[in-house]
């Protein structure tokens, strides 16, 4: 399951990205962003696990810390992957809607086949149901 990127994660990522290949020491980053060391550390751990930043151990100002380097394009790539997974997870129609499919209670189902007098490819009842329940839902989703 993809992990959610918070506003803070995003803010940190883009701030570090601006620093280019040189990156920024972790103990400078949180001070410049005006956030706590704990929040920065937690967020950076997540960003590193997701492959969005690199952390290299360094000594800065006489203290052990990490140099943070953002991977260009990695956040956009992660978010678009996350969006795709979300779309795939969402069913096109709800399972309970299947019982409303006209074929489920159609008196002609035994005589219905491709090329027959009753043919699912040209059935107005079935087409109408698809238009209302599948295309209609897609239109509503796009408007959101
Ligand atoms: S496609 Fe139309 S005719 Fe055929 S079973 Fe479904 S509702 Fe009935």
Boltz pocket constraint, residues with backbone or C-beta under 6 A from the ligand:
constraints:
  - pocket:
      binder: B
      contacts: [[A, 102], [A, 103], [A, 104], [A, 106], [A, 107], [A, 108], [A, 109], [A, 112], [A, 113], [A, 118], [A, 119], [A, 120], [A, 121], [A, 123], [A, 124], [A, 125], [A, 126]]
      max_distance: 6.0
